[in-house]
């Protein structure tokens, strides 16, 4: 059974959920980011079978945090 979630990063709990996904399999997420507009993008996480829609700026901030913590 495939789980599909659509999230917007304007709520703090959604951002923390996205951060957990990024730490779980960030490379997979990063590799398949699809731009759907100038302010939003979609990430598909195959490990957790989740699709997340969120603001690009929030995603880039999470990506930068992840890289800095490595």
BELGISUL-V807964 format. One record per residue. RES is the residue in one small letter. PHI is phi in whole degrees, -180 to 180 (999 if undefined). BURIAL is 1 if it has 9 or more other ideal C-beta (glycine too) atoms within 8 Angstrom, else 0. Layout:
<<RES & PHI & BURIAL> <RES & PHI & BURIAL>>
//
This chain:
<<x & 999 & 0> <x & -98 & 0> <x & -98 & 0> <x & -124 & 0> <x & -125 & 0> <x & -111 & 0> <x & -122 & 1> <x & -116 & 1> <x & -82 & 1> <x & -87 & 0> <x & -115 & 0> <x & -62 & 0> <x & -70 & 0> <x & -68 & 1> <x & -65 & 1> <x & -67 & 0> <x & -64 & 1> <x & -65 & 1> <x & -64 & 1> <x & -62 & 0> <x & -64 & 1> <x & -62 & 1> <x & -71 & 0> <x & -71 & 1> <x & -154 & 1> <x & -62 & 1> <x & -63 & 0> <x & -63 & 1> <x & -59 & 1> <x & -63 & 1> <x & -70 & 0> <x & -123 & 0> <x & -72 & 1> <x & -118 & 0> <x & -77 & 0> <x & -109 & 0> <x & -166 & 0> <x & -75 & 0> <x & -121 & 0> <x & -132 & 1> <x & -144 & 1> <x & -118 & 1> <x & -117 & 1> <x & -114 & 1> <x & -104 & 1> <x & -75 & 0> <x & -65 & 0> <x & -98 & 1> <x & 53 & 0> <x & -126 & 1> <x & -109 & 1> <x & -122 & 1> <x & -110 & 1> <x & -157 & 1> <x & -74 & 1> <x & -58 & 1> <x & -59 & 0> <x & -64 & 1> <x & -64 & 1> <x & -63 & 0> <x & -63 & 0> <x & -65 & 1> <x & -63 & 1> <x & -64 & 0> <x & -59 & 1> <x & -63 & 1> <x & -65 & 0> <x & -66 & 0> <x & -83 & 0> <x & -73 & 0>>
//
